[in-house]
Amino acid sequence: MSKGKIERWFKTVRAQLLTRLTEADVASLTALNRRLAGWVEGEYHHSPHRGLEGATPLEQWARTGSGVRFPEPDVDLADLFLTEAVRKVQKDRTVSLNGVVYEVDAALVGENVTLRFDPSAPAPSALRLRELPAGDDETPEGR
């Protein structure tokens, strides 16, 4: 979702939902979530949108939802959201990421490696080299 779409979403929520909230709606997070879900399902999804050429989100989903691909059940979803950075392994078998130096296998000296990490996690515990496809282990290139 682009920044403009997110901003437009929050503008709509402020104008159409927040102005109608009661004390009971904001008494707890559960109550607020219930009110938000009711508004989304009962009103928002049934209102025509200019960005959808006058269609409602529900109509748009009915037209295009079959094209959505869902991940296989055994896919590690956290792995899909890792950030990647390419670094060249120095002669001392190190790479640097965000000011932190890491040691890697000596066989990778001089090679470019792809580092995969979660930018919100502590770097030393989350950094790893991108794994090679099966049968491609005779060369360190492309890691």
ZIKACOR-V435058 format. One record per residue. N is the residue number from 1. SS is DSSP state (H for helix, E for strand, C for the rest). PSI is psi in radians with two decimals (NA if undefined). OMEGA is omega in whole degrees, 0 to 359 (* if undefined). Layout:
n: {N;N}
ss: {SS;SS}
psi: {PSI;PSI}
omega: {OMEGA;OMEGA}
This chain:
n: {1;2;3;4;5;6;7;8;9;10;11;12;13;14;15;16;17;18;19;20;21;22;23;24;25;26;27;28;29;30;31;32;33;34;35;36;37;38;39;40;41;42;43;44;45;46;47;48;49;50;51;52;53;54;55;56;57;58;59;60;61;62;63;64;65;66;67;68;69;70;71;72;73;74;75;76;77;78;79;80;81;82;83;84;85;86;87;88;89;90;91;92;93;94;95;96;97;98;99;100;101;102;103;104;105;106;107;108;109;110;111;112;113;114;115;116;117;118;119;120;121;122;123;124;125;126;127;128;129;130;131;132;133;134;135;136;137;138;139;140;141;142;143}
ss: {C;C;H;H;H;H;H;H;H;H;H;H;H;H;H;H;C;H;H;H;C;C;C;C;C;C;C;C;H;H;H;H;H;H;H;H;H;H;H;H;H;H;C;H;H;H;C;E;C;H;H;H;C;C;C;E;H;H;H;H;H;H;H;H;H;H;H;C;C;C;C;C;C;C;C;C;H;H;H;H;C;C;E;E;E;E;E;E;C;C;C;C;C;E;E;E;E;C;C;E;E;E;E;C;C;H;H;H;C;C;C;E;E;E;E;E;E;C;C;C;C;C;H;H;H;H;C;E;E;C;C;C;C;C;C;C;C;C;C;C;C;C;C}
psi: {2.32;2.85;-0.71;-0.67;-0.68;-0.77;-0.70;-0.68;-0.86;-0.59;-0.76;-0.76;-0.80;-0.77;-0.67;-0.42;-0.93;-0.59;-0.31;0.02;2.47;3.03;-0.65;-0.62;-0.52;0.24;-0.47;2.86;-0.64;-0.78;-0.73;-0.76;-0.69;-0.77;-0.74;-0.83;-0.71;-0.73;-0.79;-0.88;-0.61;-0.52;-0.98;-0.82;-0.23;0.07;2.31;2.51;2.35;-0.69;-0.28;0.40;0.73;-0.08;2.78;2.75;-0.62;-0.73;-0.73;-0.74;-0.71;-0.63;-0.65;-0.14;-0.45;-0.31;-0.12;2.29;2.29;2.52;2.70;2.63;-0.49;0.06;2.34;1.78;-0.62;-0.62;-0.55;-0.40;0.20;2.58;2.55;2.53;2.36;2.29;2.63;2.32;2.17;2.95;-0.45;0.29;0.69;2.74;2.68;2.39;2.09;0.70;0.04;2.35;2.35;2.51;2.46;3.10;2.42;-0.47;-0.25;0.01;2.27;-0.19;2.70;2.32;2.65;2.07;2.32;2.30;2.78;1.96;-0.29;-0.11;2.77;2.18;-0.84;-0.58;-0.20;-0.05;2.38;2.76;2.57;2.33;2.55;2.62;2.69;2.41;0.07;0.49;0.04;-0.20;2.45;-0.09;2.52;0.04;NA}
omega: {181;182;180;179;179;178;180;177;182;176;179;178;180;185;188;183;186;180;182;182;177;177;179;180;183;181;179;177;178;179;179;177;179;180;179;180;178;179;180;184;185;184;188;182;182;181;178;180;176;181;177;180;176;178;174;176;179;177;179;179;180;180;190;185;181;179;180;178;178;180;176;183;183;180;176;184;179;180;180;185;177;176;178;175;179;179;176;179;182;182;178;180;179;170;181;177;179;177;179;182;181;174;177;181;181;179;183;181;179;181;169;179;176;179;179;184;174;184;180;181;175;189;185;183;187;185;174;176;175;183;177;173;181;179;183;187;181;180;179;182;177;178;*}
